Amino acid sequence: MTARTPAARLAGTLAALPVAVLLLLGGCASSGAQPGIDAATAATAVADVDGARVAPLAVTAGRVHVLLFVTTDCPVANSYAPEISSLAAELAGTEVTPFLVHVAPDVDAASAKAHARAYGLELRILLDPEQRLARAVGATATPEAAVLTAAGVQYLGRIDDRWRKLGADGQVPEHRDLRLAIAAVRTGRAVAQPRTEVVGCLLPTPR
């Protein structure tokens, strides 16, 4: 009798397995789920101001998404328009994609576009009237920023610390938290301060 090689013995064992077990094994081996992002999160999608569906929580490997939560009537959020615009221009053409996310239930595409024109904001604009994105990352105020990679949320909090408290705009920030967070994840480093307190406006009641 000819001795069977280990490969032959394995092939024989697999051939004897029920089809259902083989299918299960195949499904486990071929799973395309991204690390740190579950199926519900990856499937989250909202509309942009042009009607396209976007799932910004599903970040592919090597990419970075930045969500900037705003409302049209929050004075603190509006005061950050120059910084948001500057940051978006600097990130153009890189692996980092910024999104301006409107969380007010009464803001439609036309209102969001008018707001962007008024404040010179040139980046992709999303509508999140049900605040699904905000809940998913844990945002509670505007302007609040979230930095995401394929591994999940790496930073959540203020853009910088120019607002020490409500009614006291310091104008000159001492800590540019969002920029530091983006720089860290782009170079594969851990964010030094992954959570910061936001001074701004509480999220309105969602739709």
Backbone hydrogen bonds, N-H to C=O, Kabsch-Sander energy under -0.5 kcal/mol:
donor,donor_aa,acceptor,acceptor_aa,energy
9,R,5,T,-2.6
10,L,6,P,-2.3
11,A,7,A,-2.3
12,G,8,A,-2.3
13,T,9,R,-2.1
14,L,10,L,-2.5
15,A,11,A,-2.1
16,A,12,G,-1.3
17,L,13,T,-0.6
17,L,14,L,-0.9
22,L,18,P,-1.8
23,L,19,V,-2.5
24,L,20,A,-2.0
25,L,21,V,-2.5
26,G,22,L,-2.6
27,G,23,L,-2.3
28,C,24,L,-2.1
29,A,25,L,-2.0
30,S,26,G,-1.8
31,S,28,C,-0.7
37,I,34,Q,-1.9
38,D,36,G,-0.5
42,A,38,D,-2.6
43,A,39,A,-1.8
44,T,40,A,-0.6
44,T,41,T,-1.1
46,V,54,V,-2.7
47,A,127,L,-0.6
48,D,52,A,-2.5
49,V,125,I,-1.6
51,G,48,D,-1.9
54,V,46,V,-3.3
58,A,55,A,-1.6
59,V,57,L,-1.1
60,T,58,A,-0.5
63,R,60,T,-2.0
64,V,95,E,-2.2
65,H,148,L,-2.4
66,V,97,T,-2.5
67,L,65,H,-0.5
67,L,146,A,-2.7
68,L,66,V,-0.5
68,L,99,F,-2.7
69,F,67,L,-0.6
69,F,144,E,-3.0
70,V,101,V,-2.7
74,C,71,T,-0.8
78,N,74,C,-2.5
79,S,75,P,-1.6
80,Y,76,V,-0.7
80,Y,77,A,-1.2
81,A,78,N,-1.6
84,I,80,Y,-2.8
85,S,81,A,-2.8
86,S,82,P,-2.4
87,L,83,E,-2.5
88,A,84,I,-2.5
89,A,85,S,-2.0
90,E,86,S,-2.0
91,L,87,L,-1.8
92,A,88,A,-0.7
92,A,89,A,-0.6
94,T,91,L,-2.2
97,T,64,V,-2.9
97,T,95,E,-0.5
99,F,66,V,-3.1
100,L,124,R,-2.8
101,V,68,L,-3.0
101,V,99,F,-0.6
102,H,100,L,-0.6
102,H,126,L,-2.8
103,V,70,V,-1.9
103,V,101,V,-0.5
107,V,104,A,-1.3
108,D,106,D,-0.7
112,A,108,D,-2.4
113,K,109,A,-2.5
114,A,110,A,-2.3
115,H,111,S,-2.3
116,A,112,A,-2.1
117,R,113,K,-2.3
118,A,114,A,-2.3
119,Y,115,H,-1.8
120,G,116,A,-0.6
120,G,117,R,-0.7
121,L,116,A,-2.4
122,E,120,G,-0.7
123,L,121,L,-0.6
124,R,98,P,-0.7
126,L,100,L,-3.3
127,L,47,A,-2.8
128,D,102,H,-3.2
128,D,126,L,-0.5
131,Q,128,D,-1.6
135,R,131,Q,-2.2
136,A,132,R,-2.1
137,V,133,L,-1.8
138,G,134,A,-1.6
139,A,134,A,-1.9
142,T,201,C,-2.6
144,E,69,F,-1.1
145,A,157,G,-3.2
146,A,67,L,-2.3
147,V,155,Y,-2.3
148,L,65,H,-3.2
148,L,146,A,-0.5
149,T,152,G,-2.4
152,G,149,T,-1.9
154,Q,147,V,-3.4
155,Y,147,V,-1.3
156,L,194,P,-2.2
157,G,145,A,-2.4
161,D,175,H,-1.2
164,R,162,R,-0.9
164,R,168,A,-1.3
165,K,168,A,-0.6
168,A,165,K,-2.0
170,G,162,R,-4.2
170,G,168,A,-0.7
172,V,170,G,-2.6
177,D,175,H,-1.4
178,L,159,I,-2.2
180,L,176,R,-2.3
181,A,177,D,-2.3
182,I,178,L,-2.5
183,A,179,R,-2.4
184,A,180,L,-2.0
185,V,181,A,-2.3
186,R,182,I,-2.0
187,T,183,A,-0.9
187,T,184,A,-0.8
188,G,185,V,-1.0
189,R,184,A,-2.8
196,T,156,L,-1.7
200,G,198,V,-0.6
201,C,142,T,-3.0
203,L,140,T,-1.9
207,R,129,P,-2.7
